[in-house]
Amino acid sequence: MKRLRFAFITTVQYSQPVHGHQLALRCVPLNDAGQHLETYTVKIMPGRLPAPQNDGFGNTVFWCSIGSEHNVLRYGSRGIARVEEPGQPAPPPNPCLRFAGFRTKPGKILTQVSSAMARGKTLAALDALCHAVHSLLRYQPGATGIYTTAEEALAGGRGVCQDYAHVFIALARLAGWHARYCMGLTVGEGATHAWAEIYYEGAWHGFDPTRDCRTDASYLRFATGRDAADCPVEQGTFYGLADQTQTVFMRVKEI
Amino acid sequence: MQELIAHQETINRQLARYGVKFGIYKNGEFKERLFPFDPLPRVIPAAEFAVLDKGLCQRVMALNMFLKDLYGDKKIISDGVVPEDFAFAGSGYLPVCEGFTPPKGIYSHISGIDLVEGRDGSWFVLEDNLRIPSGASYPLIARRLCRRCSPESFRQHNIVDNRNYGALLREVMNNVNTGGINVIFTPGRYNAAYFEHSYLAELSGAVLAESGDLFVEDNKVYYRSEKGAERVGAIYRRISDEYLDPTTFLPESLIGIPGVMGAYRTGNVAIINAPGNGAADDKGIYYFVPKMVRYYLGEEPVLHNAPTYLPFYKEDLDYTLANLNKLVVKDVAEAGGYGVVFGRELTQEKLAELAGMIKREPRRFIAQEVIDFKDLPVMENGVQAERKADLRAFVLTGAETKVWPSGLTRFSREPDSFVVNSSQGGGFKDTWVLSD
């Protein structure tokens, strides 16, 4: 078990005033099996924070409306969370986690890679898969985008944490596992991180194919789903012809 | 009847003036075209309709119970009646509908059930449409025009009045309205079914709204009227789930209502039909509907499915591959008559190709026996001819589930075609339900 002090603040600067902003925010850590929020505050500027909602995966979502004109949008949370080591007893997963999401649909390459891999319903087989995915991709920011699919990332052989997690999840599901994508924060990253969890014998076990390791109590989950399409930190629309510049401040520290 | 035949031209001309059109894709191009009307009605005797009525209500009640179960306790899954592969793998299943029950627990408020009548007079359900089934407006307007052209036809026959559709629709919306006005939400006048959207708004007394007319604030939906912002309590939306809310589904959608899913999950607005209904009406789940009737209602289904095989099951796969040349194969992800292949029309080479596809992706296809359905007479250039036809029955669920005593009869315009979908270029007829 670890106690983590976290802060996560995103600032979006618009080149021109925008209005009629509607957005869904997933900017608070989860409070569920294996992770407990001791204290926290969450803010959005400008505007008012609505009551939290659930997106069906159990993630906390704020559906916010900012009608008035604004040049800057800032949102985020800070607080203290108690995180258990992975493997805590958890309720059965949503059955949809056994099937591909929008960005994890297997194509020819994933199917081929999958059929060449050893099968086995053990955590050791998943460690091997994690290692294999780590070596199939080269870490290169900018080579892929947020809409890149697992199949495309694997075809290009390059990507970032989201792509590593996608490829791992797609292959794990082809091998019959319930797999979920995790978006959150962890010690030692300058931005949000992505990893994967597999449901095995009544508990979730975390794998970080970007770092080629199992996850531990320093990984703080903000959202989980079939893939990144289910877990955006922010998704929304506004009126206005503005360019956006986004800066993210985040910090996670064990206390 | 002769009166009606004599007025075929007049009625079609008036339909064109009213803008009764349908959009079709042909060779990758979108074209709008008129929906040809045939003056000879399909006539359903009272006793026959009573059976349909019972069977359709039963089916829609079971489907509504299935959706509530699927997004809730999932008992039908844990009891092994419906495999996860058919409930959760398709794009119609929306996780955002989990752990939430829509107002009054109703998912499919307006259901369009497609049936065909076999040569022996028994009816088969071909498809359930629980998302945004269109078509009720066509028989409605056609009946209005027919009445005007030939009032005698309607005095001489005991035809059940079908002009209550607007009232039924209003009842359905009022039943789930969370406080505010009723709105019919259209993607706009370039949509193939725009005529229907505007006509149904007129008949039901709902406000016709487009993107930009509605906005969300603090998880409540408002309509921008000339009097200012008016609270919206029920939205009969005529756009598909993926375009409904860019904060939740396709972020690039410009025709949706940003934030509406937040209002919906907060319980501040009813969405008609509920998002996520696609999990219960794809061609794969269709196979399980009679099982749902038995499971949820403990009754034998009154209406039968067309004999269907799921290549997902080994036994069915073997049968399908062995009889491919006489079956009709459907891609479960497609709608509107797209992705439907008749084995008997394929060359050996194409058959082998299809067999390969089925073997590779068994979950993607269903195979059905070709039903020898009854031909209906149509007037083709002044001469009576026989054509294949189906019936889309409209089942409305408000406080009670009711079948609208009419329906959309579509027929194929080609003598040998079995595909009657309006998006494939078919025509339509009025459907008379007799009162005795």
Interface residues (C-beta under 8 A of the other chain):
Chain A: G20 Q22 L23 A24 R48 P50 A51 Q53 N54 D55 G56 F57 G58 V61 W63 S65 G67 N94 P95 C96 R98 F99 A100 G225 R226 D230 Q235 G236 T237
Chain B: K74 I77 E84 D85 A87 F88 A89 Y93 L94 P95 V96 C97 E98 G99 F100 F215 V216 E217 D218 N219 P246 T247 T248 P251 P258 G259 M261 G262 A263 R265 T266
